[in-house]
């Protein structure tokens, strides 16, 4: 049986958080890791709330690890041009407004 896109997105985000917890080499790597959280948001929007419910606790734990490894900031990790073009906001795309502590 093939993994669902949602399950793959969860696994990708968890793998990215492992890298973020270990520190980052450059902004390009960090933003690439964060894109996996955006992908997870996109996949969660495609499935029913019932399907998400079974993964909710696991996603929350991964998000908490990310929160513990980063700090909030008003600056988006993307340039202001990309931020505006994509319509990112601190409320919806909270992960793009956090920076690694290491």
C-alpha positions, 0 to 999 in steps of 0.5 A: 500500500502506498503512503498517503500524501498526508502521511508523507508530508508529516514524515517530511516535516518531522525529518526537517525538524530533526535537521533544524534541531541540529542547527543550520548551515545556511538560510537556503537549507533552513527555508527548504526545511520550512517548506515541508511545513507549508506542504503539510498545511497544503496536504491537511487542507485536502483531507477531512478533519476526521483523517487529520484527527488521527494524526493531530497529536503527532503533528502537534508534537513535531510542531512543539519540537520546532517551536522549542528549537526556534524563536519568533520574529516579525521578520519572515525568513523569505525576502519581503518580495516573496513574502508579499508575492505569496501572501505569507502572514504570521498567523497562517504561516507562523513557521516562516516567522521563526528563526533557529536558536542555534 
